[in-house]
Amino acid sequence: MRGDGSRLRRAVPPVIAAIGVLVALAAGRSLAGEVSGARRIDASPVRVQGAVDRIVPVKGGRTYRVSYEVDGKHYTTGGLPVGSHGTAAEPSVGTTLCLEAAARHPSTARLCGQRYPGGDDMIATEGLIVLAGTVVALMALTWHVVYGRPARPAPAAVTRRRSAGRTDAAG
């Protein structure tokens, strides 16, 4: 067993590639959910009034929970991008907001005037994360194929045949 760490160096690129693939898949799933939600709302939008009922401080800002009703049933959103794109700058609990919900799937909602439920800015971000994860995976796999594999020794049978052929030709 060699102590120069060559096994570890050969194992790192596939691990990095796997992480890149997982990042791309997670962001791709989120992106697909946003597009699916937008399509559901676009197919049959219902305008409703919602009210901010909870503000939760999170790293980098706040997240707002908005409650609304469609056909007499109560629904709640998780993380609408309240406070951007022409909505109230700093909404407080009780602030009324215009929402568009999907008639067939009323739990899917977005702020009026936006295209995607998670906010229009999230689409570009998620797309770039998918692209970055894919690029990292491809770069790591390319590195592994080009530089990570040990040189293969020539098979013994081929070496014997070649040397036997030279001996017969010389003799």
C-alpha positions in Angstrom: 0.0 0.0 0.0 1.4 3.3 -1.1 1.5 6.2 1.4 1.5 9.0 -1.1 -2.3 9.6 -1.0 -2.9 8.5 -4.6 -6.0 6.6 -3.7 -7.4 9.6 -1.9 -6.6 11.9 -4.9 -8.4 9.4 -7.2 -11.4 9.3 -4.9 -12.0 13.0 -4.6 -13.1 13.9 -8.1 -16.0 11.3 -8.1 -17.1 12.6 -4.7 -17.1 16.2 -6.0 -19.0 15.1 -9.1 -21.6 13.3 -7.0 -22.1 16.5 -4.9 -22.4 18.5 -8.1 -25.1 16.2 -9.4 -27.0 16.3 -6.1 -26.9 20.1 -6.1 -28.1 20.2 -9.7 -30.9 17.7 -9.0 -32.1 19.5 -5.9 -32.2 22.9 -7.6 -33.7 21.3 -10.7 -36.5 19.8 -8.6 -37.2 23.2 -7.0 -37.1 24.9 -10.4 -39.6 22.4 -11.8 -41.9 22.9 -8.8 -41.9 26.7 -9.4 -42.7 26.3 -13.1 -45.4 23.7 -12.4 -46.9 26.0 -9.8 -46.9 28.9 -12.3 -48.6 26.8 -14.9 -51.3 25.7 -12.5 -52.1 29.3 -11.5 -52.0 30.4 -15.2 -54.4 27.7 -16.2 -57.2 29.0 -13.9 -56.2 32.0 -11.7 -58.4 33.2 -8.9 -57.7 36.6 -7.3 -58.1 36.7 -3.5 -57.1 38.9 -0.6 -54.6 37.5 1.8 -53.3 38.8 5.1 -49.9 38.6 6.6 -50.4 36.6 9.8 -46.8 35.8 10.8 -43.3 37.3 10.2 -40.3 35.1 10.9 -36.8 36.6 11.0 -34.4 34.5 9.0 -30.8 34.9 7.9 -30.7 37.7 5.4 -34.2 39.1 6.0 -37.7 37.9 6.9 -40.1 35.4 5.7 -43.9 36.1 5.7 -46.7 33.7 6.2 -49.9 34.8 4.4 -53.4 33.4 5.0 -56.2 33.5 2.5 -59.5 31.8 1.6 -60.6 30.2 -1.6 -64.2 28.9 -1.9 -64.6 29.1 1.9 -61.5 27.0 2.6 -58.6 28.5 4.5 -55.0 28.2 3.1 -51.6 29.5 4.2 -48.5 30.2 2.2 -45.0 29.5 3.4 -42.6 31.9 1.9 -44.0 34.5 -0.5 -41.5 37.2 -1.5 -43.5 39.9 0.3 -41.8 43.3 0.3 -40.5 43.2 -3.3 -41.8 44.1 -6.7 -44.2 46.8 -5.8 -45.7 45.3 -2.6 -45.6 46.9 0.8 -41.9 47.7 1.7 -42.2 46.4 5.3 -45.5 44.7 5.8 -46.7 44.0 9.3 -49.0 41.4 10.7 -52.5 42.1 9.3 -51.3 43.8 6.0 -53.6 42.8 3.2 -52.1 41.5 0.0 -53.4 40.6 -3.4 -52.8 36.9 -4.3 -53.5 34.7 -7.3 -54.3 31.1 -6.5 -54.9 28.2 -8.8 -58.6 27.3 -9.0 -58.0 23.5 -9.1 -55.1 23.7 -6.6 -55.8 26.6 -4.2 -52.8 25.8 -2.0 -50.6 27.1 -4.9 -50.5 30.9 -4.8 -48.4 33.8 -5.8 -48.4 37.6 -5.3 -50.5 39.4 -7.9 -48.2 40.7 -10.7 -45.6 38.0 -10.3 -45.1 35.0 -12.6 -43.8 32.4 -10.2 -45.0 31.4 -6.7 -41.6 31.7 -5.1 -40.8 35.0 -6.7 -39.6 35.9 -10.1 -36.0 36.3 -8.9 -35.8 32.7 -7.8 -36.1 31.3 -11.3 -32.8 32.8 -12.4 -31.1 31.8 -9.1 -32.3 28.2 -9.3 -31.3 28.0 -13.0 -27.8 29.2 -12.2 -27.5 26.7 -9.4 -28.5 23.9 -11.7 -26.0 25.1 -14.2 -23.2 25.4 -11.6 -23.9 21.9 -10.2 -23.8 20.4 -13.7 -20.5 22.2 -14.6 -18.9 21.1 -11.3 -19.9 17.5 -11.9 -18.6 17.5 -15.5 -15.3 19.2 -14.6 -14.7 16.7 -11.7 -15.5 13.8 -14.0 -13.2 15.1 -16.7 -10.4 15.7 -14.2 -10.9 12.1 -13.0 -10.8 10.6 -16.5 -7.8 12.7 -17.7 -5.7 12.9 -14.6 -7.0 10.5 -11.9 -6.6 7.1 -13.4 -3.3 5.3 -12.8 -1.4 4.2 -16.0 -2.3 0.7 -17.0 0.6 -1.7 -17.3 0.7 -3.7 -20.6 -1.0 -7.1 -20.2 1.5 -9.9 -19.7 0.1 -12.1 -22.6 0.5 -9.2 -25.1 4.1 -8.6 -23.9 4.9 -12.3 -24.3 3.5 -12.5 -27.8 5.4 -9.4 -28.9 8.7 -10.7 -27.5 8.0 -14.2 -29.0 7.4 -12.7 -32.4 10.7 -10.8 -32.3 12.6 -13.9 -31.3 11.1 -15.9 -34.2 11.8 -13.1 -36.7 15.3 -12.8 -35.5 16.0 -16.5 -35.5 
